[in-house]
Amino acid sequence: MSYDLDFRFRRALHPEGLTTFATCIAALNDAASDAQRAGHDPATDPAVQLFAKRLNRVTDGSLAEEHPDDAPLREACMSRIAELRHKPAIVALLRKGIDYLPEDLRAFKREGQRAVRQIAAELGLTRGDYRLDYVAPNPAIAGDYVLEGQALYLRLSVERFGSPALTYRHRYWRKPGHQVRHASAGALADIPGLARQIASHLKIDPTGPQSTLM
């Protein structure tokens, strides 16, 4: 099962931290690998092209100059980000076997954390309202993301042997969230909808500054 990541496109649009040869070449290599793994030709990938331009400008000292010729590539990156919103990589990563595959594991750790934080944000939680841990006893095997807030326990895992990707309940097993609920990886294609489902099941009010039980 193939997947594509929007990370390289988002990074290419905001490359301010890439100011040395080492950081530019690392970003370029990472982007080329991601494009190739997704089945795209790195030579025609807009993010790869922007990183290549960035590398050239670092080496020739023209980084501080204006570069209006980047506009078509930047627009192409924004278009790819918009397209990938409808098929997030985390769905494929949760469904495919990624154990012992370092590149896939790296993508899962980044995209999994991002997805869980997006769920929390949709539920009205700020980062100070919850704790998020990545639990992986064996670093070569995909671990679990575990979020614990005042009223919410949520775990994100890869789907193995029919197990669900998402498990959630009230953190302290209180009603109405005392029953464990599940959601498949596909639910992460619509995180606002998934958050509404969680809020409905656990009777969480996401409208306030901090989610509370209704």
NUFIBA-247040 format. One line per 5 residues: number of its first residue (from 0); their letters; for each residue y negated, x negated, z negated of N, C-alpha, C. Coordinates in steps of 0.02 Angstrom, whole numbers, plus 50000, padded with zeros to 5 digits. Layout:
<recs>
NUM> a> Y/X/Z/Y/X/Z/Y/X/Z | ...
</recs>
This chain:
<recs>
0> msydl> 50060/49957/50000/50000/50000/50000/49938/49956/50000 | 49898/49960/50052/49838/49919/50057/49779/49953/50022 | 49729/49913/50006/49669/49940/49975/49611/49893/49991 | 49551/49919/49986/49492/49879/49997/49447/49885/49936 | 49410/49833/49922/49366/49831/49864/49293/49832/49886
5> dfrfr> 49252/49869/49849/49181/49869/49866/49143/49813/49831 | 49178/49775/49789/49145/49723/49749/49109/49673/49793 | 49142/49650/49847/49109/49599/49888/49046/49625/49921 | 49046/49690/49938/48986/49719/49969/48930/49726/49919 | 48946/49748/49859/48895/49754/49807/48867/49685/49788
10> ralhp> 48911/49636/49785/48889/49568/49768/48846/49538/49824 | 48864/49552/49886/48825/49526/49942/48755/49555/49944 | 48747/49617/49920/48681/49649/49918/48638/49622/49862 | 48669/49593/49811/48632/49566/49753/48658/49496/49737 | 48643/49447/49780/48671/49380/49772/48626/49332/49732
15> egltt> 48581/49359/49692/48530/49318/49660/48561/49261/49618 | 48620/49272/49591/48651/49221/49549/48684/49165/49588 | 48688/49172/49654/48721/49122/49695/48668/49073/49720 | 48657/49020/49681/48603/48974/49697/48627/48902/49706 | 48693/48891/49700/48720/48824/49709/48774/48826/49762
20> fatci> 48791/48766/49788/48844/48762/49838/48910/48789/49810 | 48925/48771/49747/48988/48790/49717/48994/48866/49710 | 48941/48899/49686/48944/48972/49676/48947/49008/49743 | 48911/48982/49793/48911/49014/49859/48978/49008/49893 | 49009/48949/49890/49073/48939/49924/49127/48980/49889
25> aalnd> 49123/48987/49823/49172/49027/49786/49165/49101/49806 | 49103/49126/49810/49092/49196/49830/49116/49208/49901 | 49103/49159/49945/49124/49165/50015/49200/49167/50020 | 49234/49123/49984/49307/49122/49987/49338/49186/49958 | 49309/49210/49902/49334/49272/49871/49326/49331/49919
30> aasda> 49268/49335/49951/49254/49390/49997/49301/49387/50057 | 49312/49328/50084/49357/49320/50141/49429/49341/50123 | 49450/49322/50063/49518/49340/50041/49524/49416/50032 | 49472/49447/50003/49474/49520/49993/49476/49556/50061 | 49435/49532/50108/49434/49564/50174/49501/49557/50209
35> qragh> 49530/49498/50206/49594/49486/50239/49649/49528/50208 | 49649/49533/50141/49700/49573/50107/49694/49647/50125 | 49633/49669/50141/49622/49739/50159/49636/49752/50233 | 49655/49700/50270/49671/49707/50340/49612/49699/50387 | 49557/49671/50362/49497/49661/50403/49490/49588/50423
40> dpatd> 49459/49576/50479/49445/49508/50502/49386/49481/50462 | 49395/49430/50421/49339/49403/50382/49280/49383/50425 | 49292/49361/50486/49238/49337/50529/49189/49393/50547 | 49211/49456/50546/49168/49512/50564/49149/49554/50503 | 49170/49534/50444/49154/49571/50383/49082/49558/50364
45> pavql> 49041/49611/50353/48970/49601/50340/48956/49563/50275 | 48998/49574/50224/48988/49538/50161/49002/49464/50170 | 49057/49448/50205/49074/49378/50218/49018/49345/50257 | 48991/49380/50306/48937/49351/50346/48874/49338/50304 | 48858/49383/50258/48800/49372/50215/48811/49313/50168
50> fakrl> 48872/49306/50142/48885/49249/50099/48882/49183/50138 | 48905/49184/50201/48900/49124/50243/48827/49105/50255 | 48785/49156/50268/48714/49143/50277/48683/49115/50213 | 48704/49143/50156/48678/49119/50092/48696/49046/50081 | 48758/49028/50097/48780/48959/50090/48739/48912/50134
55> nrvtd> 48727/48932/50195/48687/48891/50241/48616/48881/50214 | 48588/48934/50185/48519/48930/50160/48514/48886/50097 | 48567/48887/50057/48567/48843/49999/48569/48770/50021 | 48608/48757/50073/48616/48687/50095/48555/48662/50135 | 48520/48707/50170/48463/48683/50210/48395/48695/50175
60> gslae> 48397/48723/50114/48336/48732/50075/48293/48790/50095 | 48320/48839/50132/48279/48896/50154/48292/48960/50114 | 48321/48952/50055/48341/49011/50015/48281/49054/49996 | 48224/49024/49983/48166/49062/49959/48129/49098/50015 | 48146/49085/50077/48111/49116/50133/48134/49188/50143
65> ehpdd> 48094/49228/50179/48112/49296/50197/48162/49294/50255 | 48210/49341/50254/48262/49341/50305/48272/49413/50331 | 48225/49438/50371/48231/49507/50395/48292/49518/50440 | 48319/49464/50469/48378/49472/50512/48440/49492/50473 | 48437/49491/50406/48494/49512/50365/48500/49588/50363
70> aplre> 48449/49624/50384/48448/49697/50376/48509/49733/50405 | 48531/49717/50467/48590/49752/50493/48653/49740/50451 | 48662/49679/50426/48720/49664/50385/48715/49700/50317 | 48657/49703/50289/48648/49739/50225/48661/49813/50234 | 48638/49842/50289/48652/49912/50303/48727/49924/50311
75> acmsr> 48761/49877/50344/48834/49884/50353/48869/49881/50285 | 48845/49839/50240/48875/49836/50173/48865/49902/50136 | 48806/49930/50141/48793/49994/50107/48836/50050/50136 | 48847/50048/50200/48891/50098/50232/48963/50092/50207 | 48986/50029/50200/49055/50019/50176/49062/50042/50104
80> iaelr> 49011/50030/50063/49013/50053/49993/49018/50129/49992 | 48979/50163/50033/48980/50236/50036/49049/50261/50057 | 49080/50228/50106/49146/50247/50130/49199/50239/50075 | 49195/50184/50039/49246/50168/49989/49240/50211/49926 | 49184/50245/49917/49178/50291/49860/49230/50347/49865
85> hkpai> 49251/50363/49926/49299/50417/49936/49372/50394/49933 | 49382/50329/49929/49450/50302/49922/49447/50239/49878 | 49433/50249/49813/49425/50192/49768/49489/50149/49764 | 49480/50085/49760/49536/50038/49758/49581/50049/49697 | 49552/50072/49642/49592/50079/49581/49650/50127/49591
90> vallr> 49643/50176/49634/49698/50223/49646/49759/50187/49675 | 49748/50146/49727/49802/50108/49757/49831/50056/49709 | 49787/50024/49670/49810/49973/49624/49855/50002/49570 | 49840/50062/49547/49881/50095/49496/49948/50117/49524 | 49952/50127/49588/50013/50153/49619/50060/50099/49645
95> kgidy> 50031/50042/49665/50072/49989/49694/50097/49940/49641 | 50148/49904/49656/50172/49853/49610/50127/49792/49612 | 50094/49777/49557/50048/49720/49555/50069/49666/49507 | 50124/49676/49471/50147/49625/49424/50164/49561/49462 | 50145/49504/49432/50157/49438/49460/50120/49425/49525
100> lpedl> 50068/49466/49539/50026/49455/49598/49955/49441/49573 | 49937/49378/49567/49874/49360/49534/49812/49393/49564 | 49807/49397/49630/49747/49427/49660/49743/49501/49645 | 49800/49536/49648/49800/49607/49633/49785/49619/49559 | 49812/49576/49516/49799/49582/49444/49724/49572/49430
105> rafkr> 49694/49523/49463/49623/49511/49455/49582/49572/49476 | 49601/49602/49532/49566/49662/49555/49577/49720/49507 | 49638/49728/49481/49652/49782/49434/49611/49775/49370 | 49605/49715/49345/49567/49705/49283/49494/49724/49293 | 49466/49706/49350/49396/49722/49364/49387/49797/49378
110> egqra> 49428/49824/49423/49420/49894/49444/49441/49942/49389 | 49491/49923/49349/49513/49965/49294/49460/49973/49241 | 49429/49917/49223/49375/49920/49174/49316/49962/49200 | 49301/49952/49263/49246/49990/49293/49261/50065/49292 | 49322/50085/49308/49341/50155/49310/49337/50187/49240
115> vrqia> 49362/50151/49190/49362/50178/49122/49290/50185/49097 | 49248/50137/49112/49178/50142/49091/49142/50199/49128 | 49161/50212/49190/49131/50268/49226/49152/50334/49194 | 49215/50340/49173/49238/50400/49139/49197/50410/49075 | 49190/50356/49036/49152/50361/48974/49080/50383/48986
120> aelgl> 49049/50355/49037/48980/50374/49053/48975/50447/49072 | 49024/50472/49111/49024/50543/49130/49033/50588/49069 | 49064/50562/49016/49074/50600/48955/49015/50593/48907 | 48962/50559/48930/48903/50552/48889/48905/50496/48839 | 48953/50451/48845/48960/50396/48798/48922/50334/48823
125> trgdy> 48885/50303/48778/48856/50238/48793/48905/50184/48772 | 48892/50123/48792/48940/50069/48775/48945/50057/48700 | 48894/50077/48663/48897/50070/48591/48938/50124/48557 | 48958/50175/48595/48994/50232/48566/49070/50223/48567 | 49094/50170/48598/49166/50162/48603/49186/50089/48605
130> rldyv> 49250/50078/48595/49279/50010/48601/49327/50011/48660 | 49323/49960/48702/49367/49956/48760/49404/49889/48757 | 49470/49892/48756/49512/49833/48753/49559/49831/48813 | 49576/49771/48833/49628/49760/48884/49687/49729/48848 | 49743/49764/48847/49802/49742/48810/49856/49722/48859
135> apnpa> 49871/49657/48860/49921/49630/48907/49961/49576/48872 | 50018/49593/48841/50058/49543/48806/50081/49486/48852 | 50092/49502/48916/50111/49452/48965/50057/49450/49019 | 50020/49394/49026/49964/49392/49073/49986/49399/49146 | 50050/49392/49160/50074/49399/49229/50091/49471/49247
140> iagdy> 50087/49515/49197/50103/49586/49207/50042/49628/49191 | 50030/49679/49230/49972/49723/49219/49974/49754/49150 | 49919/49749/49115/49915/49777/49048/49884/49847/49049 | 49861/49868/48991/49831/49934/48983/49758/49926/48961 | 49716/49970/48988/49648/49977/48961/49649/50033/48910
145> vlegq> 49625/50018/48850/49625/50067/48796/49554/50077/48771 | 49530/50139/48778/49463/50157/48754/49471/50200/48692 | 49432/50183/48640/49432/50223/48579/49360/50238/48559 | 49345/50303/48558/49280/50326/48537/49288/50370/48475 | 49234/50402/48454/49236/50443/48395/49287/50500/48402
150> alylr> 49289/50530/48461/49333/50588/48471/49384/50577/48526 | 49387/50518/48553/49428/50508/48613/49470/50445/48609 | 49534/50453/48627/49578/50397/48641/49600/50405/48713 | 49592/50352/48754/49609/50355/48824/49642/50289/48844 | 49698/50294/48880/49734/50234/48903/49745/50237/48978
155> lsver> 49727/50183/49012/49738/50177/49084/49791/50124/49097 | 49844/50143/49135/49899/50098/49148/49921/50106/49221 | 49954/50055/49248/49984/50063/49314/50042/50112/49309 | 50055/50147/49363/50109/50196/49363/50176/50160/49375 | 50218/50160/49324/50284/50128/49328/50337/50180/49312
160> fgspa> 50387/50183/49354/50446/50226/49342/50425/50298/49327 | 50374/50322/49362/50353/50392/49354/50304/50404/49297 | 50284/50352/49261/50237/50361/49206/50167/50376/49233 | 50127/50417/49197/50060/50434/49222/50012/50376/49214 | 49961/50375/49256/49912/50321/49252/49865/50329/49192
165> ltyrh> 49850/50391/49175/49800/50404/49123/49830/50448/49068 | 49820/50427/49006/49841/50465/48947/49780/50473/48901 | 49770/50533/48876/49712/50543/48832/49727/50597/48780 | 49692/50593/48724/49698/50641/48669/49639/50629/48622 | 49635/50669/48569/49587/50655/48516/49609/50592/48480
170> rywrk> 49562/50550/48464/49580/50486/48434/49621/50495/48370 | 49606/50546/48331/49640/50556/48267/49688/50616/48269 | 49709/50635/48329/49758/50689/48340/49733/50756/48312 | 49668/50767/48311/49642/50830/48286/49640/50882/48341 | 49646/50945/48322/49641/50999/48370/49569/51003/48394
175> pghqv> 49559/51023/48457/49607/51044/48508/49638/50986/48547 | 49621/50925/48528/49646/50867/48565/49707/50835/48535 | 49746/50873/48496/49803/50843/48462/49863/50835/48509 | 49861/50867/48567/49914/50859/48616/49896/50805/48666 | 49945/50763/48682/49933/50710/48731/49929/50741/48800
180> rhasa> 49878/50723/48837/49869/50746/48906/49876/50687/48953 | 49891/50703/49016/49901/50651/49066/49864/50669/49130 | 49851/50617/49169/49823/50626/49236/49851/50571/49281 | 49860/50587/49344/49887/50539/49391/49833/50492/49417 | 49854/50440/49451/49806/50392/49480/49759/50427/49528
185> galad> 49783/50476/49564/49741/50511/49613/49681/50544/49583 | 49684/50561/49518/49627/50593/49485/49566/50548/49483 | 49577/50482/49487/49522/50435/49484/49482/50433/49549 | 49504/50468/49599/49465/50474/49661/49404/50519/49649 | 49406/50559/49596/49350/50603/49579/49338/50596/49504
190> ipgla> 49303/50543/49484/49294/50530/49413/49251/50583/49379 | 49198/50610/49410/49161/50665/49377/49207/50725/49363 | 49250/50742/49412/49296/50797/49402/49346/50782/49347 | 49371/50721/49345/49418/50701/49292/49385/50705/49224 | 49323/50682/49220/49287/50685/49156/49278/50757/49133
195> rqias> 49264/50802/49180/49257/50873/49161/49323/50900/49135 | 49378/50878/49165/49443/50900/49142/49457/50875/49071 | 49441/50812/49058/49451/50784/48991/49408/50821/48940 | 49344/50832/48958/49298/50867/48913/49323/50937/48898 | 49350/50971/48948/49376/51039/48938/49437/51039/48892
200> hlkid> 49483/50993/48904/49544/50991/48863/49530/50973/48790 | 49483/50925/48780/49470/50902/48713/49410/50936/48681 | 49379/50982/48718/49319/51017/48694/49265/50967/48674 | 49251/50921/48719/49198/50872/48709/49136/50895/48747 | 49078/50892/48714/49015/50910/48746/48982/50847/48772
205> ptgpq> 48982/50837/48839/48953/50775/48866/48878/50778/48879 | 48845/50832/48857/48775/50841/48876/48726/50806/48829 | 48748/50791/48769/48703/50759/48721/48701/50684/48729 | 48661/50651/48688/48656/50579/48691/48721/50545/48672 | 48763/50579/48633/48829/50553/48615/48877/50611/48615
210> stlm> 48936/50603/48646/48984/50657/48650/49009/50676/48582 | 49011/50742/48569/49037/50767/48506/49084/50825/48520 | 49126/50841/48472/49170/50898/48480/49128/50962/48478 | 49144/51008/48525/49107/51071/48525/49135/51116/48470
</recs>
